[in-house]
Amino acid sequence: MHALRSVAAPDYTSRISAVNESARDVSSVFFHFWSSFSGSKMVSTLSGVTVPNGFDPAFEYEFSDGEDSKNVYQEQESDEDTEDASETDAAKLEEEFTEMKEQMYKEKLASLKKQLQSLKDGSHPELNRKLKKLEQVNKERLRMAEAARSCEIEAVEREYIREKKSAVADMEQKKIDLKENLLIELEDKRRMIEGDRLTMELTSLVDPLEVKPASTRKLRRRQNEPVPLPEKRRKPSPAQFCFLLSDEEIASDMKALNKQIKAASNKKSSVAPNNKPHAPTNNNNSNIPSGSTASTSSAPTQPKYVVRIADSKLFYEKRWFHRGQNIYVDSKDTGKVSAVISSIGTNEIWVRKTADNQKMRIYVSQMQKGKYKIRKRST
């Protein structure tokens, strides 16, 4: 049956193939429009084979041998009508497609021009939406930057206030230390001057004729001995005076000085001419025990403890003490207390009690006599 169909309609297939090739690139929308326009005269393409409308391929199997010739004749008549209609419809379709394509191009071009004009005017919705988003991002970044700036300013201000307070406290502490050191130095100078004045007063009572300079001998330098280098001038260590003598000690010293003065005056009187030859001898003999007594009474007593100050350090009982060291101070009056050495002068030291921060002055002579005892304290 299929062979009969292919033989009966050869001209229809060859003529309609040109129309199918020209309309193959048309979209489904235009094909639907063309199908509704042509109605029952249009043909449909099934699997690459073009058949007239209303023709059911499955129906060909129901035909009998007597009806085959009748159907072939009817198909030939319908093919001729379809050929004329398809040629006219194809021409119209091409014209409509061209017009629609031109219309679509114009509409699209007008839409693009309208969007371009809206972009220039600033009224494009997509542009406005993105601009709003950018503004929000910008505001958020500005807010974060302002918060970071305020935090950094607060941190710098706190650091400035802390540094300022520390500088003021340091300056006040240095002022206090400077005042204390100046006061200590002035007190030391005052005591030294007073000691020198007292020494001058005591030495002025003795006859200057009795003072004899110490005799020194200079030996000759050996031949191969190198030339001695000049000694460097050292700062003379200040003499340590004992300013806290008791009244009994002062009275005994004055008695010894008076005896020496009397002995010197008696010696002068014995030099004058005298009738009695034994008088000078008796006077000299009588002066010997008095002089020996004076020398023994005026000799200084040996200190109980070895105490001295050198290079702003205290040497006490074979140990060195420096400023800021923790110590124990033991005396009959205060007992055993913990303290810190605040400063070391030439003849005394200043200590600060840790209990009440009170300062106490201890002279070297007091430590030599054992009135005050100190020893190191572990921190």
Buried (B, 14 or more C-beta within 10 A) or exposed (E): EEEBBEEBBEEBBEBBEEBBEEBEEBEEEBBEBBEEEBEEBBBEEEEEEBBBBEBEEEEBEEEEEEEBEEBBEEBEEBBEEBBEBBBEBBEEBEEBBEEEEEEEEEEEEEEEEEBEEBEEEEEBEEBEEEEEEEEEEEEEEEEEEEEEEEEEEEEEEEEEEEEEEEEEEEEEEEEEEEEBEEEBEEBBEEBBEEBEEEEEEEEEEEEEEEEEEEEEEEEEEEEEEEEEEEEEEEEEEBEBBBEEEEEEEEEBBEBBBEBBBEBBEBBEEBEEEEEEEEEBEEBEEEBEEBBEEBEEEBEEEEBEEEBEBEEEBBBBEEEEBEBEBEBEBEBEEEEEBEBBBBBBBBBBBBBBBEEEEEEBEBBBBBBBBEBBBBEEBEE
